[in-house]
């Protein structure tokens, strides 16, 4: 092999190595973005303020805790997002419920 052939082969090997490195970098960036999203979702989840029905009814404008529980049983609240069941009791994310109701209200047509 002459000098030109050796240099050309080394360049090909270097090119293959660089292609592998770039492919791995893209894979790492994808994994990093997924982890970042997971961390953000977890942070938002942990910052939720959950109240028992005995406190939440007043904040939501219900007459008493039982009327709030009745609304929960009727399905007015989104399970897992706005309410959670802890043992035999419900806890309510007041902000999530109010945000959804405000959004729904803004979408209504005025007749």
N, C-alpha and C positions, 0 to 999 in steps of 0.2 A: 504494500500500500504506500502510496506517496503521501506527502505532507497534506496536500489538498483534500484527499479522501479522509484522512484522520480528522482534520478540522471539521469537515462536513458531517462526519459521524458524531463528533462531540456536540456540534450544534443541534443535531436531531435529538440526541439524548437530553440535552438541556431543554429543548422545546417540549419534549414529552414530560419532563419533570415539572416545568412551569405550568403546563396544562393540568397536571394532577393537582398542583398547589392551588391554582385558581378554582378548580372544581371543588376542592375541599373548603376553600374560603367561602364560596357561595353557599355550601351546605352549612357551614358554621353561622353565616349571616342569617340564613333561614331559621336555624334553631334558636339563635339569639333573639330574633324578632318574635318567635313563638313564646319564648320564656318571658320576654318583656311584656307581652300581652297578658300572659297568665299572671304575672306579678301585679300588673295594673288591675286586672279583674279581682284578684284576691284583696288588694288594698281597698278597692271600692266596696267589696263585700264586707270587709271587716269594719269599715267606717259607718256601716248602717246602724241606725238607732232603732232598736226594737223595743216596743212597749207592750206590757200586758193589756188585755182588753179593759181591765179595771181603770187604767190610766188613759188609754188611747181613745175611748169613746168620747171624752170631753174635747180632745183635740180635733176630732173629726166631725163634731157637731151632732153626735147621737144623743138621745135623751138619757140613756143608761147603758151599762155594760151589756145587759141582756139584748138590747136592740142591736148593738154592734155584733154580738155573737149570732143573732138571727140573720143579719146581713151576710156574715161570713158563711153561714150554712146555706144561704140562698145562692152563693157563688158570686157575690159582688166583688170579691177580692181575688187577686191572682195568687194561687198557691205557690209557695217557694219564693216569690218575689215580694209580695206585699204582706203575706201572712205565713207563719210557720207554726207547726204544732209541736209543742214541747211537753211531752207527757200527755196529760189530759187538758192542758191549757193552750190557748192560742196567744201568739205574740204578733204584733202588727208593726210594719214599717210605715209609719205615718207619712213620711216624706215621699216615698214611692207611690203610695195611694193618691196623695194630693197631686203629685206631678202627672200621673196618668189621667186623673179626672180633669185637670186643667187643660191637658192636651186634647182630650176628647171634647171638652167644652168649646175649645177654639176651632174645632173642626165642624161643629154644628152649623147648619144653615139657618140664617135668620129669615123667617117667613113674614 
